[in-house]
Amino acid sequence: FEHGDVSGEPRMYTEILEQPASVERTLRGRLDERFGTAHLGGLDMDARDLRAFRRVKILGCGSAYYVGQMGASMIEELARVPADAEPASEFRYRNPIIEPDTLYVAVSQSGETVDTLLAVEEIRRKGGRVIGLVNVVGSAIARACDGGIYLHAGPEIAVASTKALTTMFVGFSLLALQLGRVRDLSVADGRRLVNGLQRLPAQIEEILKTEDHIADIARDLADAESMFFVGRVRGYPVAREGAQKLKEITYRHAEAYPTSELKHGPLALISPKVPTVAIVPADELTDRNVAALHEIDARGGPLVIVTHPEVDLGDLHARRIDVPRNETELDPVLLTVPLQLLAYHASVHLGLDVDKPRNLAKSVTVE
Ligand code: G6P
């Protein structure tokens, strides 16, 4: 099934549609409604082990790195443990300080990406503890880690990652929940997140139903040579992933920026020819986000805003894509889904081979 599956659709498309089922598999048997927590047997760590970590360091490449950034902010929010993500390719070349009370997390769909694998080996050589968030069972990274969380997304063939990315996010939510519940996260908050996680598959389904509207916007975007993707805090890695996906399969230039940094550079490039895709969830930053987007609107920059139905965009000239709202911490994954369809339909519109983007490999296994 190298080019498309039996239905004749590109693999990326069928993988996008499989996401509700993939997410259900990632969650299966791992949620505890009574105690509002997650059970991750593969971690092989008890509450005392989990409490002992004072920092979390996440390593991955490409989309796995961007979702690692989403995971880091969830871990900080829910478990109040300092967490950050770094490209595995950079980490392993800078003689990193390996600390015994840091939990290292390697994220990889294939489990074969050489930079991530060698980062894991370097950490273990120095006595650090690494867990894997991996899709392919028995892969090199899965074997090299001390334990981990299998994603159960199902095989992902298309170069542009979709269902692996959403299930990585869900894997991070489970980890953040379990780390949070052995610390200060209350049982009520734990249950709130368990319920939120259970709602995700149906909400992804809802987004997929708005495909025609997203495809219509994608056709307009495909005509632009260059564009920005912007978001703040939880929305920033979403913007980065959206720009990455668009670049990979349309060969258009797409640059991600924190919305708050627009005035420190990118505004100079805004014109009617340079559209911006903005991530504006209903959260504590909505008003600031909308204010920043007025600066783009005032310069004639076309706007596409991925947002929640309850967000009032006032008199902004923009095309909006609404996604259903979940718990604030879990919203990033839902905001990511329309960006997959946006890139996919832009690529199809341009007549490109969606599943086989030029110059890219599904997994990079040689240095
Ligand atoms: C390649 C792919 C990306 C992917 C990255 C990491 O660069 O083109 O789509 O995100 O590798 O792959 P992994 O299998 O480690 O998640």
Boltz pocket constraint, residues with backbone or C-beta under 6 A from the ligand:
constraints:
  - pocket:
      binder: B
      contacts: [[A, 61], [A, 62], [A, 63], [A, 64], [A, 107], [A, 108], [A, 109], [A, 110], [A, 111], [A, 112], [A, 113], [A, 116], [A, 159], [A, 160], [A, 161], [A, 360], [A, 361], [A, 362], [A, 363], [A, 364]]
      max_distance: 6.0
